[in-house]
């Protein structure tokens, strides 16, 4: 069994309040589990307006499938939220 994690850092340049940031993060965190078989959470920079860090995790037996699934989730964020560009992301297996 493999556990695949993905940490995504979003750049929220047009955000000027925590309320605006939370609406973007909430959209992403609520939609990703419905679109993909992943668990999601905001994991860092909770009180920083213009940065968000979101974690994704999924479990399976095929590393290639899990990597592809997380790559598709990252691409979905890029397409669904062009106002929140991805600054960096990393995928790890445990």
C-alpha positions as CSV (number, residue, x, y, z in Angstrom):
1,X,0.0,0.0,0.0
2,X,1.3,3.5,-0.9
3,X,0.3,6.8,0.5
4,X,0.7,9.7,-2.0
5,X,0.8,13.3,-0.8
6,X,0.9,16.5,-2.7
7,X,1.7,20.0,-1.2
8,X,0.5,22.9,-3.4
9,X,1.5,26.5,-2.7
10,X,-0.9,29.1,-4.2
11,X,0.0,32.7,-5.0
12,X,-3.1,34.9,-4.2
13,X,-1.8,38.2,-5.5
14,X,-5.3,39.8,-5.9
15,X,-6.5,38.9,-2.4
16,X,-6.6,41.6,0.2
17,X,-8.5,40.0,3.1
18,X,-8.7,36.6,4.8
19,X,-12.3,36.4,3.8
20,X,-11.3,36.5,0.1
21,X,-8.6,34.0,0.7
22,X,-10.9,31.6,2.6
23,X,-13.5,31.7,-0.2
24,X,-10.8,30.5,-2.7
25,X,-9.4,27.9,-0.4
26,X,-12.8,26.6,0.6
27,X,-13.8,26.2,-3.1
28,X,-10.7,24.2,-3.8
29,X,-10.8,22.1,-0.6
30,X,-14.5,21.3,-1.1
31,X,-14.4,20.5,-4.8
32,X,-11.2,18.3,-5.1
33,X,-12.6,15.4,-3.1
34,X,-15.7,15.3,-5.3
35,X,-13.6,15.4,-8.6
36,X,-10.8,13.1,-7.4
37,X,-10.4,10.5,-4.8
38,X,-8.3,12.7,-2.5
39,X,-8.5,14.1,1.0
40,X,-7.7,17.8,1.2
41,X,-6.9,20.5,3.8
42,X,-5.2,23.9,4.1
43,X,-2.0,23.0,5.9
44,X,0.1,26.2,6.3
45,X,0.0,30.0,6.1
46,X,-3.5,30.2,7.6
47,X,-3.3,33.9,8.4
48,X,-1.3,35.1,5.4
49,X,-3.6,36.8,2.9
50,X,-1.7,36.3,-0.3
51,X,-0.4,32.7,0.1
52,X,-2.2,29.4,0.7
53,X,-0.8,25.9,1.1
54,X,-3.1,23.0,0.4
55,X,-2.3,19.4,1.1
56,X,-3.8,16.4,-0.8
57,X,-3.5,12.8,0.1
58,X,-4.6,9.5,-1.4
59,X,-3.9,5.8,-0.9
60,X,-3.5,3.0,-3.4
61,X,-1.3,0.2,-4.8
62,X,-0.1,1.7,-8.1
63,X,2.4,4.6,-7.8
64,X,1.9,5.6,-11.4
65,X,-1.8,5.9,-11.0
66,X,-1.5,7.9,-7.8
67,X,1.0,10.2,-9.3
68,X,-1.2,10.8,-12.3
69,X,-4.2,11.4,-10.1
70,X,-2.4,14.1,-8.1
71,X,-1.1,15.7,-11.3
72,X,-4.7,15.8,-12.7
73,X,-5.8,17.5,-9.4
74,X,-3.1,20.1,-9.8
75,X,-4.1,20.7,-13.4
76,X,-7.8,21.0,-12.3
77,X,-6.8,23.8,-9.8
78,X,-5.0,25.6,-12.6
79,X,-8.0,25.4,-14.9
80,X,-10.7,26.1,-12.3
81,X,-9.0,28.9,-10.4
82,X,-6.8,31.0,-12.7
83,X,-7.0,33.7,-10.0
84,X,-5.0,31.5,-7.7
85,X,-1.9,30.5,-9.7
86,X,0.2,27.6,-8.4
87,X,3.6,28.8,-7.2
88,X,5.0,25.4,-6.5
89,X,3.9,21.8,-5.8
90,X,5.5,18.6,-4.8
91,X,4.4,14.9,-4.8
92,X,5.8,12.3,-2.5
93,X,5.2,8.7,-1.7
94,X,5.4,7.0,1.7
